[in-house]
Amino acid sequence: MFEECLPQYMTPLGFIKTKQTRTVPIGSSIASVPQVASYNQVREIVEEQEPISLQECLCRKEQKALGNTCKFPKYTCIGFADFGRYYIDNGWGKQIDVDQALKILDEAEQMGLVLTSLNTQKLEVVCCCCACCCPT
């Protein structure tokens, strides 16, 4: 059902006026835009978060259920503060520390994954997205 809804959801003509996610550029490969945090800024923000959760990428999980395989790690979505606490409390994610979160972000950069976050003023989640599974 998600796959059928996605074309309407992600297009400018769709029913969502404010996009749900945004891409976070890595300063070393894409020039930073003042409105979007660079990779180093994300690292600084992550260092201030508590708690931090790690959960399975829902996009890769969905694609696996559809019979599509992905070469990238399953556990690459990082939640923060209330969002992270919600995932931890409900058993959907495990609590990790700042060093573990930064290591995941470093590995994501090395693999060429794209960092995205919810389009909110306060950082709630950073996903490490791949082109083969993630719609953003």
DAMOPE-V64369 format. One record per helix or strand. SS is the DSSP state (2 for helix, 1 for strand). FROM is the first residue (numbers start at 0). TO is the last residue. Records with the same first field share a line. If there is no record, write none. Layout:
SS = FROM-TO + FROM-TO
//
This chain:
2 = 1-9 + 38-45 + 57-64 + 80-88 + 97-110
1 = 20-23 + 51-55 + 74-79 + 92-95 + 113-117 + 124-128
//
